[in-house]
Amino acid sequence: MTNDGGRANEPTSYGLRPPHPQPQAPQPYPPHQGQPPQVPPQTAPQSAQDSPYQPTQRSPQSPTAPDPSAGRLLGGRYRLVSRLGHGGMGTVWLAHDEVVDRDVAVKEPRVPEHLSAQERDTVHRRMRREATSAARIDHPSVVTMHDVVVEDAKPWIVMELVRGQSLADRLQEGTLDPREAARIGLDVLDALNAAHEAGVLHRDVKPDNVLLGRADRVVLSDFGIAQVEGQQGLTETGAFVGSPEFIAPERVLGQRPGPESDLWSLGVVLYAAVEGMSPYRRSNIPATLQAVLSAEPQIPARGSGAFGTVVMQLLRKDPAARPTAAEVRAVLESVARPPQLSPEATRLYQGEGNGAPGGGSKWLPPVLHGNRPAQYGLGGGLLAVVLALVLIFFNPFASEGLPEGWGVRPEAEILEAEIAVPKDYRRSQEPQTEETRVSFADPSGVFHISMEQVQKRPDNQILAPEPKVWEAHYYGGGESGTEMKEAKYSTRRSSFDGSDKAFENVVDFTSYSDSSEEPVRHRYHELVVPGEEDVYWRLRVSMPAQGDAMKDGEELFSNVVKNVVIDSDYLP
């Protein structure tokens, strides 16, 4: 692999090559910025008193000066023992939980000094909300969140203490083979799936945040805890969030990320695992971000075949073109855990006890008897045929209950819901408004699906979730009175998830700007689902208002409504 990230004549200042291990005495592993502390299994402390942890940055007063905060008690139970390290996102402490007698990691969020009191309060509230969301994730490959303690008017995050090393540390010893990289990738994928199901996006998947614990345990840490990230882009209050070489293109463009963004980052991590570095690394941040947007990396030389193919698919610029988590899982499992021959098949390969002359197998042609490489080649071919038949008759990528060619798009962070759409529909994020909306477009441009969560606030004007209000809206010309003309509106009550307050709107109209002699008629078919506390959801399918296309559009609407899921916590 060259160090130009896949683009010719574009060198970097890193000049990296696959690293070689250096012999050294066992030492504690210092934590990376924004993750729980780790210690090597051989030197893991048995108690806080004999802990061998060392801080990554010592106190400025003296290299050996004791930390003045050591010994402080948080929340009446967490005793700070020593500072493990700190970075732009926070300070990580080793602490001892005196209630249950165990060591924990405590993160003290850092807030830029120049922020006003109101801005600090906003940051702290966001941190508490993110910590609470991460605490809902229950998975062995996710760092466990124990508690959030508010001291000094700021949240201190109490989390599991992970003993081991990070993937970044491991890569300093050398690259991984594809099989080991796939094994680690599977656990990270499981952690991301659990997070996405809980409505949490990681936003910073990178080798530093992948921890390799005891007994081959893989743990993903730092689910947005203490991150300072706004809704409009990559920065807020001057802080850059995330590692540039692992950030998805849509995030670089300031678009709201989705689960596909985390899968992109996973693809970069897998690439780095077998090649030693990200394919987008450049000499400075602007060049790195430009590479993320435009560079097309080469297939990893040390990870060709199925592994390299799925990695390159994960690195597609268009989020909608990336493979689903189920598709990625199927490939990584085939690499990490390739099909094994049964004992009987192995015995046949070895030609034992089958009555064939000379110890050969009666199932093999005589020309292959005693020719072990040829026998393996034949067996491999047969195995490939069997796998192909399995894929044909038992599609592992199909979702149960969904129409063929459809997939579920988790939108928990944006909509508190998940929506099923055809897999080839392109996802887009509407410009930031008071409402939150996600749209999916048919590649032909004939059909469009959109869904939004609308919340009533004192400073905005929204349509009330009542059929009469929507009737007046559409007969009045729609948005700003200039969206449509010659509207024909109908409505009916509908039930959704046990609620009888939902209703459907069907409006046929002509575009306000269409002045042709035979204007084209369009149709909106909508489902409006009222929630609690002035919140409702609006699901719309746009289609032609006549002909076979209208029939297809109505079938599309029916399937979308049938498979949409809204978080029950927000429904009456």
C-alpha positions as CSV (number, residue, x, y, z in Angstrom):
1,M,0.0,0.0,0.0
2,T,1.2,3.5,-0.8
3,N,0.9,6.3,1.6
4,D,-1.1,8.5,-0.7
5,G,-4.5,7.1,0.4
6,G,-5.3,5.8,-3.1
7,R,-4.7,9.0,-5.1
8,A,-1.6,9.2,-7.2
9,N,1.0,11.9,-6.5
10,E,-0.6,13.1,-3.3
11,P,1.9,12.2,-0.6
12,T,1.4,12.8,3.1
13,S,3.8,13.9,5.8
14,Y,3.3,10.6,7.7
15,G,5.2,8.3,5.5
16,L,3.8,5.4,7.4
17,R,4.8,1.8,6.9
18,P,3.4,-1.3,8.7
19,P,4.9,-0.9,12.2
20,H,7.1,-3.4,13.8
21,P,6.8,-4.4,17.5
22,Q,9.5,-3.0,19.8
23,P,10.6,-5.1,22.8
24,Q,9.8,-3.3,26.0
25,A,9.0,-3.9,29.6
26,P,5.3,-4.3,30.5
27,Q,3.8,-1.0,31.3
28,P,0.2,0.2,31.9
29,Y,-1.5,1.4,28.8
30,P,-2.4,5.1,29.0
31,P,-6.0,5.8,27.9
32,H,-6.6,7.5,24.6
33,Q,-8.6,10.7,24.6
34,G,-12.3,10.2,25.0
35,Q,-12.3,6.5,26.2
36,P,-12.2,4.6,29.4
37,P,-8.8,3.7,30.8
38,Q,-7.2,0.4,30.2
39,V,-4.5,-1.6,31.8
40,P,-2.7,-4.7,30.4
41,P,-4.2,-8.0,31.7
42,Q,-0.8,-9.0,33.2
43,T,-0.6,-5.9,35.4
44,A,-4.3,-5.2,36.2
45,P,-4.6,-3.8,39.7
46,Q,-6.4,-5.7,42.3
47,S,-7.4,-2.5,44.2
48,A,-7.1,1.2,44.0
49,Q,-4.2,1.3,46.4
50,D,-1.8,-0.8,44.3
51,S,-3.0,0.5,40.9
52,P,-0.2,0.9,38.4
53,Y,-1.9,3.5,36.3
54,Q,0.1,6.4,35.1
55,P,-1.3,9.6,33.7
56,T,-0.7,10.6,30.1
57,Q,0.0,14.2,31.2
58,R,1.3,15.0,34.6
59,S,0.3,17.9,36.7
60,P,2.1,21.1,35.7
61,Q,3.3,21.8,39.2
62,S,5.8,18.9,39.4
63,P,6.3,15.6,37.7
64,T,5.7,13.9,41.0
65,A,3.3,16.3,42.6
66,P,0.1,14.6,43.9
67,D,-3.1,15.6,42.2
68,P,-5.1,17.9,44.5
69,S,-8.4,16.4,43.4
70,A,-7.3,12.8,44.3
71,G,-9.3,11.5,47.2
72,R,-12.3,13.7,46.3
73,L,-15.7,11.9,46.8
74,L,-18.3,12.3,44.0
75,G,-22.0,11.6,44.6
76,G,-21.2,10.2,48.0
77,R,-19.7,7.0,46.6
78,Y,-17.0,7.5,43.8
79,R,-13.6,8.3,45.3
80,L,-11.2,9.7,42.8
81,V,-7.9,7.9,42.9
82,S,-5.7,9.2,40.2
83,R,-5.8,11.2,36.9
84,L,-5.4,8.8,34.0
85,G,-5.3,11.3,31.2
86,H,-7.1,14.1,29.6
87,G,-7.7,15.6,26.2
88,G,-10.0,18.1,24.5
89,M,-13.2,16.2,25.4
90,G,-12.5,15.5,29.1
91,T,-10.4,14.2,31.9
92,V,-10.5,10.5,32.7
93,W,-10.0,9.4,36.3
94,L,-9.5,6.1,38.0
95,A,-12.0,6.0,40.8
96,H,-13.3,3.5,43.4
97,D,-17.0,2.9,44.0
98,E,-17.2,2.6,47.7
99,V,-20.7,1.3,47.7
100,V,-20.1,-1.9,45.7
101,D,-16.3,-1.9,46.2
102,R,-15.1,-1.9,42.6
103,D,-12.9,0.3,40.4
104,V,-14.6,2.4,37.8
105,A,-13.6,5.1,35.3
106,V,-14.9,8.6,35.7
107,K,-14.9,11.2,32.9
108,E,-15.0,14.8,33.9
109,P,-16.2,16.8,30.8
110,R,-14.1,19.7,29.7
111,V,-15.8,22.9,28.5
112,P,-13.9,25.7,26.7
113,E,-13.2,28.6,29.1
114,H,-14.6,31.2,26.7
115,L,-18.2,30.0,26.8
116,S,-20.9,32.0,28.5
117,A,-22.8,30.5,31.4
118,Q,-25.8,29.8,29.2
119,E,-23.6,28.1,26.6
120,R,-22.0,26.0,29.3
121,D,-25.4,25.0,30.6
122,T,-26.4,23.9,27.1
123,V,-23.3,21.8,26.7
124,H,-23.8,20.1,30.1
125,R,-27.4,19.4,29.3
126,R,-26.4,17.8,26.0
127,M,-23.8,15.7,27.8
128,R,-26.3,14.5,30.3
129,R,-28.8,13.6,27.5
130,E,-26.1,11.7,25.6
131,A,-24.9,9.9,28.6
132,T,-28.5,8.8,29.4
133,S,-28.9,7.6,25.9
134,A,-25.7,5.6,26.0
135,A,-26.7,4.1,29.3
136,R,-29.7,2.5,27.5
137,I,-27.4,0.3,25.4
138,D,-27.2,-3.1,26.8
139,H,-24.5,-5.1,24.9
140,P,-21.3,-6.9,26.0
141,S,-19.4,-5.0,23.2
142,V,-20.4,-1.6,24.5
143,V,-18.7,0.1,27.5
144,T,-21.2,0.0,30.3
145,M,-22.4,3.4,31.6
146,H,-22.9,3.2,35.4
147,D,-24.0,6.6,36.5
148,V,-24.1,10.4,35.9
149,V,-23.1,12.5,38.9
150,V,-23.6,16.2,38.8
151,E,-20.9,18.1,40.8
152,D,-19.8,21.7,40.4
153,A,-22.9,22.1,38.1
154,K,-21.4,19.7,35.5
155,P,-22.0,16.0,34.8
156,W,-19.3,13.5,35.7
157,I,-19.8,10.3,33.7
158,V,-19.1,7.0,35.6
159,M,-18.4,4.0,33.4
160,E,-16.9,0.5,33.3
161,L,-13.2,0.2,33.7
162,V,-11.9,-1.9,30.7
163,R,-8.6,-3.7,31.1
164,G,-6.7,-4.3,27.9
165,Q,-5.4,-2.3,25.0
166,S,-7.0,-0.4,22.2
167,L,-7.0,-1.4,18.6
168,A,-4.7,1.6,17.9
169,D,-2.2,0.2,20.4
170,R,-2.4,-3.2,18.8
171,L,-1.8,-1.7,15.3
172,Q,1.5,-0.2,16.6
173,E,2.7,-3.8,16.9
174,G,1.7,-4.7,13.3
175,T,-1.3,-5.0,11.0
176,L,-4.0,-7.7,11.4
177,D,-4.8,-10.5,9.0
178,P,-8.3,-10.2,7.5
179,R,-9.7,-13.0,9.6
180,E,-8.8,-11.3,12.9
181,A,-9.9,-7.9,11.5
182,A,-13.3,-9.4,10.6
183,R,-13.7,-10.9,14.0
184,I,-13.1,-7.6,15.7
185,G,-15.3,-5.9,13.1
186,L,-18.2,-8.2,13.8
187,D,-18.2,-7.2,17.5
188,V,-17.9,-3.5,16.6
189,L,-20.8,-4.0,14.2
190,D,-22.9,-5.6,16.9
191,A,-22.1,-2.7,19.3
192,L,-23.2,-0.2,16.6
193,N,-26.4,-2.1,15.9
194,A,-27.3,-2.1,19.6
195,A,-26.6,1.6,19.8
196,H,-28.6,2.4,16.7
197,E,-31.5,0.4,18.0
198,A,-31.3,2.5,21.2
199,G,-31.3,5.7,19.1
200,V,-27.6,6.5,19.7
201,L,-25.1,7.3,17.0
202,H,-21.5,6.9,17.9
203,R,-20.0,9.6,15.6
204,D,-16.4,8.7,16.4
205,V,-15.7,5.1,15.5
206,K,-11.9,4.8,15.3
207,P,-9.2,2.4,16.5
208,D,-8.6,4.4,19.6
209,N,-12.2,3.7,20.7
210,V,-12.1,0.0,20.0
211,L,-10.8,-1.8,23.1
212,L,-9.4,-5.3,23.1
213,G,-10.1,-6.7,26.5
214,R,-9.6,-10.1,28.1
215,A,-10.8,-13.3,26.6
216,D,-10.9,-11.8,23.1
217,R,-13.6,-9.4,24.2
218,V,-14.0,-6.4,21.9
219,V,-15.5,-3.2,23.4
220,L,-16.6,0.0,21.6
221,S,-16.2,3.0,23.9
222,D,-17.2,6.7,23.9
223,F,-20.7,7.0,22.4
224,G,-20.7,10.7,22.0
225,I,-20.0,11.3,25.7
226,A,-18.7,14.8,26.4
227,Q,-18.7,15.6,22.7
228,V,-19.6,19.1,21.7
229,E,-21.5,18.8,18.5
230,G,-24.2,21.0,17.1
231,Q,-26.9,20.3,14.5
232,Q,-25.4,22.4,11.8
233,G,-22.0,21.0,11.2
234,L,-18.8,19.5,12.6
235,T,-18.1,22.3,15.0
236,E,-19.7,24.0,17.9
237,T,-18.2,26.7,20.0
238,G,-15.0,26.3,18.1
239,A,-14.4,22.6,18.9
240,F,-13.8,20.1,16.2
241,V,-15.6,16.8,16.9
242,G,-14.3,13.5,15.7
243,S,-11.2,12.2,14.0
244,P,-11.1,13.7,10.4
245,E,-9.7,10.6,8.7
246,F,-12.6,8.5,10.1
247,I,-15.5,10.9,9.5
248,A,-18.1,10.1,6.8
249,P,-18.4,12.5,3.9
250,E,-21.9,13.6,4.8
251,R,-20.6,14.8,8.2
252,V,-17.9,16.7,6.5
253,L,-20.6,18.4,4.4
254,G,-22.5,19.4,7.6
255,Q,-25.4,17.0,7.0
256,R,-27.0,15.2,9.9
257,P,-25.5,11.8,10.2
258,G,-27.3,8.5,10.3
259,P,-26.4,4.9,11.0
260,E,-24.7,4.7,7.6
261,S,-22.2,7.3,8.9
262,D,-21.1,4.9,11.6
263,L,-20.8,2.1,9.1
264,W,-18.5,4.3,6.9
265,S,-16.3,4.8,9.9
266,L,-16.3,1.0,10.6
267,G,-15.1,0.6,7.0
268,V,-12.2,2.9,7.6
269,V,-11.3,1.0,10.8
270,L,-11.3,-2.3,8.9
271,Y,-9.2,-0.8,6.2
272,A,-6.7,0.5,8.8
273,A,-6.7,-2.8,10.6
274,V,-5.2,-4.7,7.6
275,E,-3.2,-1.8,6.1
276,G,-1.9,0.0,9.1
277,M,-3.5,3.4,8.4
278,S,-6.6,5.2,7.2
279,P,-6.7,5.6,3.4
280,Y,-7.7,9.3,3.9
281,R,-4.9,10.4,6.1
282,R,-3.1,13.5,4.9
283,S,-0.6,16.0,6.3
284,N,-3.3,18.4,7.7
285,I,-7.0,18.5,8.5
286,P,-8.2,20.4,5.4
287,A,-6.4,18.0,3.1
288,T,-7.7,15.0,5.1
289,L,-11.3,16.3,4.8
290,Q,-10.9,16.9,1.1
291,A,-9.6,13.3,0.7
292,V,-12.7,12.0,2.5
293,L,-14.9,13.9,0.1
294,S,-13.1,13.1,-3.2
295,A,-10.4,10.4,-2.9
296,E,-11.2,6.9,-4.1
297,P,-8.8,4.6,-2.2
298,Q,-7.4,1.4,-3.6
299,I,-8.6,-2.0,-2.4
300,P,-6.5,-2.9,0.6
301,A,-3.7,-5.1,-0.6
302,R,-3.7,-7.2,2.6
303,G,-7.4,-7.7,2.6
304,S,-8.5,-8.7,-0.9
305,G,-11.4,-10.9,-1.7
306,A,-14.8,-10.7,0.1
307,F,-13.2,-8.7,3.0
308,G,-11.8,-6.0,0.7
309,T,-15.0,-5.9,-1.4
310,V,-17.2,-5.1,1.6
311,V,-14.7,-2.5,2.9
312,M,-14.8,-0.7,-0.4
313,Q,-18.6,-0.8,-0.4
314,L,-18.7,0.7,3.1
315,L,-16.5,3.6,1.8
316,R,-19.0,4.7,-0.9
317,K,-19.6,8.4,-0.7
318,D,-23.4,8.1,-0.9
319,P,-24.8,6.8,2.4
320,A,-27.7,5.1,0.6
321,A,-25.3,3.1,-1.6
322,R,-23.5,1.5,1.4
323,P,-24.4,-2.1,2.4
324,T,-26.8,-2.7,5.2
325,A,-25.5,-4.0,8.6
326,A,-27.0,-7.4,7.7
327,E,-25.0,-7.6,4.5
328,V,-21.8,-6.5,6.2
329,R,-22.4,-9.1,8.9
330,A,-22.8,-11.9,6.4
331,V,-19.5,-11.1,4.7
332,L,-17.5,-10.6,7.9
333,E,-18.8,-13.9,9.3
334,S,-17.8,-15.7,6.2
335,V,-14.2,-14.3,6.6
336,A,-14.0,-14.6,10.4
337,R,-15.6,-18.0,10.7
338,P,-15.3,-19.8,7.3
339,P,-17.4,-22.9,6.9
340,Q,-15.6,-26.0,8.4
341,L,-15.8,-29.5,7.0
342,S,-17.5,-32.1,9.2
343,P,-15.4,-34.9,10.6
344,E,-17.0,-37.3,8.1
345,A,-16.2,-35.0,5.2
346,T,-12.6,-34.6,6.4
347,R,-12.3,-38.4,6.6
348,L,-13.5,-38.6,3.1
349,Y,-11.0,-36.0,2.0
350,Q,-8.3,-38.1,3.6
351,G,-9.5,-41.3,2.0
352,E,-9.9,-43.3,5.2
353,G,-12.1,-46.4,5.4
354,N,-14.1,-45.9,2.2
355,G,-13.2,-49.1,0.5
356,A,-11.3,-47.4,-2.2
357,P,-8.2,-49.1,-3.5
358,G,-4.9,-47.8,-2.0
359,G,-6.7,-45.9,0.8
360,G,-8.4,-43.5,-1.6
361,S,-12.0,-42.4,-1.4
362,K,-14.6,-44.2,-3.5
363,W,-16.2,-40.8,-4.0
364,L,-13.1,-39.5,-5.8
365,P,-11.9,-40.3,-9.3
366,P,-8.9,-42.6,-9.2
367,V,-6.8,-39.8,-10.7
368,L,-7.3,-37.8,-7.5
369,H,-6.3,-40.6,-5.1
370,G,-3.2,-39.6,-3.2
371,N,-3.3,-36.1,-4.7
372,R,-4.1,-34.0,-1.7
373,P,-4.0,-30.5,-3.3
374,A,-6.3,-31.7,-6.1
375,Q,-8.7,-33.2,-3.5
376,Y,-8.8,-29.9,-1.6
377,G,-9.4,-28.0,-4.8
378,L,-12.4,-30.2,-5.7
379,G,-13.7,-29.9,-2.1
380,G,-13.4,-26.1,-2.3
381,G,-15.3,-26.1,-5.5
382,L,-18.1,-28.2,-4.1
383,L,-18.3,-26.0,-1.0
384,A,-18.6,-22.9,-3.2
385,V,-21.5,-24.5,-5.1
386,V,-23.2,-25.3,-1.9
387,L,-22.8,-21.7,-0.6
388,A,-24.2,-20.3,-3.8
389,L,-27.3,-22.5,-3.6
390,V,-27.8,-21.4,0.0
391,L,-27.7,-17.7,-1.1
392,I,-30.1,-18.4,-3.9
393,F,-32.7,-20.3,-1.8
394,F,-32.2,-18.7,1.6
395,N,-31.4,-15.0,1.2
396,P,-29.6,-14.0,4.5
397,F,-30.0,-10.3,3.6
398,A,-33.8,-10.3,3.4
399,S,-35.6,-8.8,6.3
400,E,-38.5,-10.9,7.7
401,G,-41.9,-9.4,6.8
402,L,-40.6,-6.8,4.3
403,P,-41.3,-6.8,0.6
404,E,-38.4,-8.2,-1.5
405,G,-35.7,-5.5,-2.1
406,W,-36.7,-3.5,1.0
407,G,-34.7,-2.6,4.0
408,V,-35.2,-0.9,7.4
409,R,-33.7,2.5,7.9
410,P,-33.3,3.3,11.7
411,E,-33.9,7.0,12.2
412,A,-34.2,6.9,16.0
413,E,-32.0,10.0,16.6
414,I,-33.9,12.1,14.0
415,L,-37.5,10.8,14.2
416,E,-37.6,8.5,17.2
417,A,-38.8,6.0,14.6
418,E,-37.6,3.5,12.0
419,I,-38.9,3.4,8.5
420,A,-38.8,0.7,5.8
421,V,-38.2,1.7,2.2
422,P,-36.9,0.1,-1.0
423,K,-33.1,-0.4,-0.7
424,D,-32.3,1.6,-3.9
425,Y,-34.1,4.7,-2.7
426,R,-31.7,7.6,-2.0
427,R,-31.8,9.2,1.5
428,S,-31.6,12.9,1.9
429,Q,-31.8,15.3,4.8
430,E,-34.0,18.3,4.6
431,P,-32.6,21.7,5.4
432,Q,-32.6,22.4,9.1
433,T,-35.9,23.7,10.3
434,E,-38.1,23.5,13.4
435,E,-39.4,20.2,12.1
436,T,-37.1,17.2,11.6
437,R,-37.5,15.4,8.3
438,V,-35.9,12.6,6.3
439,S,-36.7,11.9,2.7
440,F,-36.1,8.9,0.4
441,A,-36.3,9.3,-3.4
442,D,-37.0,6.7,-6.0
443,P,-34.0,6.6,-8.5
444,S,-36.4,7.3,-11.3
445,G,-37.8,10.4,-9.6
446,V,-41.4,9.3,-9.8
447,F,-42.0,8.5,-6.1
448,H,-40.8,10.2,-2.9
449,I,-41.2,9.1,0.7
450,S,-40.7,11.6,3.6
451,M,-41.3,11.4,7.3
452,E,-40.9,14.1,9.9
453,Q,-41.4,14.6,13.6
454,V,-43.2,17.8,14.3
455,Q,-43.2,19.5,17.7
456,K,-45.2,22.5,18.8
457,R,-43.1,25.3,20.3
458,P,-44.0,28.8,21.4
459,D,-41.9,30.3,18.6
460,N,-43.1,28.4,15.6
461,Q,-46.3,27.9,13.7
462,I,-47.3,24.3,12.7
463,L,-50.4,22.6,11.5
464,A,-52.4,21.1,14.3
465,P,-52.9,17.3,13.8
466,E,-56.6,17.7,13.0
467,P,-58.2,16.8,9.6
468,K,-60.1,20.1,9.3
469,V,-56.9,22.1,9.7
470,W,-55.2,20.1,6.9
471,E,-58.2,20.4,4.6
472,A,-58.1,24.2,4.9
473,H,-54.3,24.1,4.4
474,Y,-54.5,22.2,1.1
475,Y,-57.5,24.0,-0.3
476,G,-55.7,27.2,0.6
477,G,-52.8,26.3,-1.7
478,G,-50.5,24.4,0.7
479,E,-47.2,25.8,1.8
480,S,-47.3,29.7,1.6
481,G,-50.4,29.3,-0.5
482,T,-48.2,28.7,-3.6
483,E,-47.6,25.0,-3.5
484,M,-50.6,23.7,-5.3
485,K,-53.9,24.6,-7.1
486,E,-57.1,22.8,-8.0
487,A,-56.7,20.6,-5.0
488,K,-59.1,17.8,-4.3
489,Y,-58.9,16.6,-0.7
490,S,-60.2,13.6,1.3
491,T,-59.4,12.2,4.7
492,R,-60.3,9.3,6.9
493,R,-59.5,8.1,10.4
494,S,-56.9,5.5,10.8
495,S,-55.5,3.3,13.6
496,F,-51.8,3.1,14.3
497,D,-50.1,1.0,17.0
498,G,-53.4,0.8,18.9
499,S,-54.2,4.5,18.7
500,D,-57.3,5.7,17.0
501,K,-56.2,9.4,16.7
502,A,-54.2,8.9,13.5
503,F,-55.7,9.9,10.2
504,E,-54.9,9.8,6.5
505,N,-54.9,12.6,4.0
506,V,-55.2,12.2,0.2
507,V,-54.8,15.3,-1.9
508,D,-54.7,15.4,-5.7
509,F,-53.4,18.7,-7.1
510,T,-51.7,20.6,-9.9
511,S,-48.4,22.3,-9.3
512,Y,-48.9,26.0,-8.7
513,S,-46.2,26.8,-11.3
514,D,-47.6,24.5,-14.0
515,S,-49.3,26.7,-16.6
516,S,-49.5,24.2,-19.4
517,E,-52.7,23.4,-21.2
518,E,-52.9,19.9,-19.7
519,P,-51.1,20.2,-16.3
520,V,-49.9,17.1,-14.6
521,R,-51.9,16.0,-11.6
522,H,-49.9,14.9,-8.5
523,R,-51.0,13.1,-5.3
524,Y,-49.9,13.2,-1.6
525,H,-51.0,10.3,0.5
526,E,-50.2,11.0,4.1
527,L,-50.4,9.4,7.5
528,V,-50.5,11.8,10.5
529,V,-49.9,10.2,13.9
530,P,-50.4,12.4,17.0
531,G,-48.1,11.7,19.9
532,E,-47.8,13.2,23.4
533,E,-47.1,16.8,24.4
534,D,-47.8,18.5,21.1
535,V,-45.7,16.1,19.0
536,Y,-46.9,14.3,15.9
537,W,-45.4,12.4,13.0
538,R,-46.2,13.0,9.3
539,L,-45.5,10.3,6.8
540,R,-46.0,11.2,3.1
541,V,-45.7,9.3,-0.2
542,S,-45.7,11.5,-3.3
543,M,-46.9,10.0,-6.5
544,P,-48.7,10.7,-9.8
545,A,-52.4,11.1,-9.4
546,Q,-53.4,8.8,-12.3
547,G,-52.6,5.7,-14.2
548,D,-50.6,2.6,-13.2
549,A,-48.0,4.9,-11.4
550,M,-50.7,5.9,-9.0
551,K,-51.5,2.2,-8.2
552,D,-47.9,1.5,-7.6
553,G,-47.6,4.6,-5.4
554,E,-50.6,3.5,-3.3
555,E,-49.0,0.0,-2.9
556,L,-45.8,1.8,-1.9
557,F,-47.7,3.8,0.7
558,S,-49.4,0.7,2.1
559,N,-46.1,-1.1,2.6
560,V,-44.3,1.9,4.2
561,V,-47.2,2.4,6.7
562,K,-47.3,-1.3,7.4
563,N,-43.6,-1.4,8.4
564,V,-43.0,2.0,10.1
565,V,-42.3,1.8,13.8
566,I,-42.5,4.8,16.2
567,D,-41.0,4.7,19.7
568,S,-43.9,3.8,21.9
569,D,-42.6,6.1,24.6
570,Y,-43.8,9.0,22.6
571,L,-47.2,7.7,21.6
572,P,-50.3,8.3,23.8
